[in-house]
């Protein structure tokens, strides 16, 4: 005959294995976060700065070319009424 309720898990039961799995997952997540913070973020920041500098140079060259082609525009007042 079986007893009701069923007996709880022992020292090596499913509950203990789940706790161990959770600990391993948390440890792996900490390692992944550290890797992203230490390697990925600085690389992305560096590449973004380089891209912004190249874009800035390209825009400056484009502005110079437009200015040479069409001449310098007349001075217009700045602000919302300038539209």
N, CA, C and O of each residue as an XYZ file, in Angstrom:
332
protein
N       0.815     -1.181      0.000
C       0.000      0.000      0.000
C       0.859      1.245      0.000
O       1.957      1.276      0.556
N       0.326      2.266     -0.640
C       1.059      3.521     -0.647
C       0.518      4.431      0.435
O      -0.638      4.325      0.846
N       1.362      5.311      0.877
C       0.937      6.236      1.924
C       0.590      7.586      1.304
O       1.143      7.961      0.270
N      -0.307      8.295      1.925
C      -0.689      9.619      1.436
C      -0.410     10.603      2.533
O      -0.820     10.326      3.661
N       0.239     11.714      2.330
C       0.903     12.157      1.102
C       2.194     11.385      0.893
O       2.716     10.765      1.819
N       2.709     11.429     -0.344
C       3.951     10.687     -0.610
C       5.090     11.279      0.215
O       5.054     12.454      0.582
N       6.083     10.473      0.500
C       7.210     10.978      1.302
C       7.976     12.057      0.533
O       8.057     12.014     -0.694
N       8.538     13.026      1.267
C       9.294     14.123      0.663
C      10.599     13.631      0.080
O      11.025     12.511      0.362
N      11.237     14.457     -0.729
C      12.503     14.042     -1.346
C      13.588     13.903     -0.294
O      13.615     14.635      0.695
N      14.464     12.969     -0.521
C      15.572     12.731      0.388
C      16.687     13.733      0.150
O      16.508     14.720     -0.565
N      17.831     13.474      0.749
C      18.976     14.393      0.651
C      19.443     14.542     -0.796
O      19.938     15.605     -1.169
N      19.302     13.520     -1.603
C      19.728     13.586     -2.994
C      18.550     13.652     -3.940
O      18.665     13.225     -5.088
N      17.432     14.170     -3.498
C      16.211     14.166     -4.286
C      16.205     15.205     -5.389
O      17.188     15.901     -5.640
N      15.059     15.278     -6.031
C      14.878     16.170     -7.166
C      15.057     17.631     -6.745
O      15.663     18.419     -7.471
N      14.532     17.986     -5.578
C      14.651     19.367     -5.098
C      16.100     19.809     -4.987
O      16.442     20.932     -5.359
N      16.947     18.933     -4.478
C      18.377     19.244     -4.328
C      19.030     19.401     -5.698
O      19.863     20.286     -5.893
N      18.657     18.554     -6.635
C      19.234     18.639     -7.989
C      18.802     19.929     -8.679
O      19.587     20.531     -9.412
N      17.574     20.353     -8.455
C      17.099     21.601     -9.044
C      17.880     22.784     -8.462
O      18.278     23.694     -9.189
N      18.093     22.759     -7.147
C      18.874     23.823     -6.511
C      20.288     23.893     -7.090
O      20.803     24.982     -7.341
N      20.909     22.741     -7.300
C      22.248     22.712     -7.890
C      22.238     23.275     -9.308
O      23.136     24.022     -9.696
N      21.210     22.908    -10.076
C      21.093     23.410    -11.451
C      20.931     24.932    -11.446
O      21.538     25.625    -12.262
N      20.116     25.446    -10.532
C      19.911     26.896    -10.433
C      21.220     27.594    -10.084
O      21.538     28.638    -10.653
N      21.979     27.025     -9.154
C      23.278     27.610     -8.783
C      24.226     27.651     -9.986
O      24.923     28.643    -10.200
N      24.247     26.570    -10.766
C      25.114     26.537    -11.955
C      24.666     27.569    -12.991
O      25.496     28.240    -13.605
N      23.364     27.690    -13.179
C      22.851     28.676    -14.129
C      23.219     30.082    -13.681
O      23.644     30.902    -14.495
N      23.059     30.368    -12.394
C      23.413     31.692    -11.874
C      24.907     31.980    -12.058
O      25.294     33.097    -12.400
N      25.739     30.957    -11.827
C      27.178     31.128    -11.997
C      27.517     31.424    -13.461
O      28.330     32.305    -13.744
N      26.898     30.693    -14.387
C      27.142     30.923    -15.808
C      26.672     32.306    -16.230
O      27.329     32.965    -17.036
N      25.540     32.752    -15.695
C      25.053     34.094    -16.006
C      26.023     35.158    -15.507
O      26.269     36.143    -16.204
N      26.570     34.975    -14.321
C      27.557     35.935    -13.803
C      28.784     35.992    -14.714
O      29.317     37.071    -14.974
N      29.228     34.832    -15.197
C      30.377     34.792    -16.112
C      30.037     35.484    -17.432
O      30.858     36.224    -17.973
N      28.840     35.248    -17.947
C      28.429     35.878    -19.209
C      28.347     37.393    -19.052
O      28.801     38.131    -19.926
N      27.777     37.857    -17.956
C      27.675     39.302    -17.713
C      29.056     39.921    -17.597
O      29.303     40.993    -18.148
N      29.955     39.260    -16.888
C      31.319     39.773    -16.748
C      32.014     39.849    -18.102
O      32.721     40.818    -18.382
N      31.822     38.841    -18.940
C      32.430     38.844    -20.275
C      31.900     40.002    -21.112
O      32.668     40.710    -21.765
N      30.582     40.190    -21.088
C      29.988     41.293    -21.856
C      30.542     42.628    -21.360
O      30.922     43.479    -22.164
N      30.589     42.809    -20.057
C      31.076     44.069    -19.501
C      32.563     44.296    -19.759
O      32.981     45.428    -20.003
N      33.356     43.243    -19.707
C      34.812     43.381    -19.828
C      35.317     43.353    -21.264
O      36.347     43.962    -21.555
N      34.631     42.671    -22.162
C      35.141     42.509    -23.524
C      34.252     43.152    -24.578
O      34.740     43.878    -25.444
N      32.970     42.892    -24.511
C      32.072     43.337    -25.576
C      31.827     44.842    -25.509
O      31.963     45.535    -26.517
N      31.471     45.351    -24.336
C      31.147     46.778    -24.207
C      32.323     47.667    -24.627
O      32.110     48.592    -25.410
N      33.544     47.437    -24.152
C      34.654     48.303    -24.591
C      34.896     48.228    -26.102
O      35.218     49.242    -26.721
N      34.745     47.052    -26.699
C      34.952     46.901    -28.141
C      33.883     47.673    -28.912
O      34.195     48.368    -29.879
N      32.636     47.554    -28.492
C      31.547     48.271    -29.158
C      31.757     49.774    -29.018
O      31.558     50.518    -29.978
N      32.154     50.223    -27.840
C      32.398     51.648    -27.616
C      33.511     52.150    -28.540
O      33.382     53.207    -29.158
N      34.586     51.398    -28.630
C      35.711     51.798    -29.478
C      35.301     51.871    -30.946
O      35.629     52.833    -31.641
N      34.587     50.858    -31.411
C      34.157     50.844    -32.811
C      33.137     51.943    -33.088
O      33.118     52.502    -34.185
N      32.296     52.258    -32.120
C      31.322     53.337    -32.291
C      32.012     54.683    -32.411
O      31.623     55.507    -33.239
N      33.028     54.917    -31.599
C      33.776     56.173    -31.661
C      34.452     56.314    -33.021
O      34.416     57.384    -33.628
N      35.061     55.245    -33.492
C      35.707     55.277    -34.810
C      34.691     55.573    -35.903
O      34.957     56.373    -36.800
N      33.529     54.934    -35.833
C      32.487     55.158    -36.842
C      31.984     56.602    -36.793
O      31.756     57.212    -37.838
N      31.810     57.148    -35.602
C      31.356     58.539    -35.492
C      32.386     59.505    -36.059
O      32.023     60.492    -36.698
N      33.666     59.230    -35.830
C      34.708     60.104    -36.382
C      34.710     60.045    -37.915
O      34.848     61.077    -38.573
N      34.559     58.858    -38.478
C      34.509     58.728    -39.936
C      33.276     59.419    -40.497
O      33.355     60.093    -41.524
N      32.146     59.256    -39.836
C      30.923     59.922    -40.276
C      31.071     61.424    -40.210
O      30.636     62.130    -41.120
N      31.673     61.922    -39.157
C      31.902     63.357    -39.016
C      32.755     63.887    -40.155
O      32.459     64.939    -40.722
N      33.806     63.166    -40.489
C      34.680     63.577    -41.593
C      33.921     63.561    -42.919
O      34.063     64.477    -43.729
N      33.127     62.537    -43.137
C      32.338     62.437    -44.368
C      31.346     63.592    -44.471
O      31.195     64.182    -45.540
N      30.673     63.917    -43.378
C      29.718     65.027    -43.387
C      30.423     66.364    -43.616
O      29.896     67.226    -44.319
N      31.596     66.542    -43.036
C      32.363     67.769    -43.249
C      32.753     67.898    -44.726
O      32.655     68.980    -45.305
N      33.192     66.795    -45.330
C      33.551     66.815    -46.751
C      32.328     67.118    -47.626
O      32.422     67.862    -48.602
N      31.186     66.535    -47.265
C      29.967     66.800    -48.019
C      29.568     68.267    -47.912
O      29.198     68.886    -48.909
N      29.642     68.818    -46.715
C      29.310     70.239    -46.530
C      30.248     71.117    -47.341
O      29.802     72.081    -47.963
N      31.534     70.805    -47.346
C      32.499     71.577    -48.142
C      32.159     71.499    -49.629
O      32.230     72.504    -50.336
N      31.795     70.323    -50.097
C      31.471     70.141    -51.506
C      30.203     70.912    -51.893
O      30.156     71.545    -52.948
N      29.181     70.856    -51.041
C      27.953     71.600    -51.308
C      28.243     73.094    -51.314
O      27.736     73.829    -52.162
N      29.044     73.531    -50.386
C      29.390     74.952    -50.305
C      30.139     75.408    -51.558
O      29.870     76.492    -52.074
N      31.064     74.604    -52.048
C      31.813     74.949    -53.261
C      30.904     74.963    -54.490
O      31.030     75.822    -55.363
N      29.989     73.999    -54.541
C      29.123     73.864    -55.698
C      28.058     74.956    -55.763
O      27.810     75.508    -56.836
N      27.444     75.268    -54.667
C      26.306     76.172    -54.658
C      26.612     77.514    -54.014
O      25.719     78.354    -53.908
N      27.798     77.732    -53.599
C      28.134     78.981    -52.933
C      27.613     78.990    -51.512
O      26.828     78.132    -51.108
N      28.061     79.967    -50.776
C      27.678     80.053    -49.370
C      26.277     80.654    -49.280
O      26.017     81.671    -49.922
N      25.368     80.062    -48.509
C      24.016     80.599    -48.399
C      24.025     81.931    -47.651
O      24.916     82.178    -46.839
N      23.037     82.792    -47.918
C      22.991     84.064    -47.197
C      22.742     83.820    -45.720
O      22.141     82.819    -45.332
N      23.217     84.761    -44.896
C      23.002     84.636    -43.458
C      21.525     84.790    -43.165
O      20.889     85.762    -43.573
N      20.995     83.822    -42.456
C      19.587     83.869    -42.082
C      19.503     83.896    -40.568
O      20.329     83.288    -39.887
N      18.503     84.600    -40.034
C      18.360     84.592    -38.576
C      18.056     83.188    -38.097
O      17.388     82.410    -38.778
N      18.552     82.882    -36.925
C      18.345     81.554    -36.365
C      17.133     81.585    -35.448
O      16.836     82.605    -34.826
N      16.458     80.486    -35.373
C      15.315     80.374    -34.483
C      14.099     79.887    -35.243
O      14.177     79.622    -36.443
N      12.972     79.766    -34.552
C      11.772     79.213    -35.189
C      11.200     80.090    -36.278
O      10.531     79.574    -37.173
N      11.435     81.414    -36.247
C      10.876     82.302    -37.255
C      11.665     82.251    -38.564
O      11.242     82.839    -39.559
N      12.789     81.566    -38.576
C      13.628     81.497    -39.778
C      13.039     80.563    -40.832
O      13.534     80.531    -41.959
N      12.032     79.829    -40.509
C      11.454     78.869    -41.462
C      10.673     79.564    -42.457
O      10.105     78.931    -43.348
